[in-house]
Amino acid sequence: MSVRLFQRRNLWCPTFLGWIVLLLLFGAPFLLWWFKGEAYFSLTERQPATVLIVEGWIGVEGVQAAKQEFDHGGYDTIVTVGGLSTKDWGPQRWSFAFEARKLLLIAGVPPDHVLAAPATEVKGQRTFAAMAAAWRTLQANGIHPRAVNVFTRGAHARRSRLIAARVFGRETEVGAIAWIPGEYDQESWWESSERADDLLKETVAYPLELLLNSGRLSNSADAGRN
């Protein structure tokens, strides 16, 4: 009786046509994401809103652009949101919401039109905490808008709108405005580590939010206090 160490098996390989089909199935979506992904996530879709919510982490230039949006968009109120700066900047931390409000006041926005909505410090789901803080601040000031627009940077816009819509509920229409820094026109996203990081994060985070609610059990603004 002989002992076999090897045996013959049939190996199926794609034909030339099969390789083309596989390339179309897997290569085409990748190319679409590579060249159009950033534009897809950088959503600008305004609602006829009276309230503009500004994510304060977008920086000085971004907040100044938000001021221009406020001046020309017919808004009554601008709400600045954000948590504390990261510890990477040093031991002295600051609130993005309060810093953005300060910048808007310096730029000439009347104080009674600017509300700061600082978010509680959380390790994850910072955008949800920010939108929940915006909702609570508006409610506390007796403002119940039928529509709001969220102003943020680039690829964050689509997810920020989705989260804001879930926090504000069906009673409020939510739009998004993706601020695009001027230098974006000078290079492709893969030439910028910051933009590449944004796009990769949103590629994962947006489907997670859309399909699984980012793991949250509730979209109530009270949940943003935790």
Secondary structure, DSSP 8 states (H G I E B T S, - for coil): ----S----------HHHHHHHIIIIIHHHHHHHHHHHHHHS--B----SEEEEEGGGHHHHHHHHHHHHHHTT-SEEEEEE-B--GGG-S---BHHHHHHHHHHHTT--GGGEEEEE----SS-HHHHHHHHHHHHHHHTT---SEEEEEEEGGGHHHHHHHHHHHH-TTSEEEEEEE--GGGGGS-GGG-HHHHHHHHHHHHHHHHHHHHGGG-S---GGGGG-
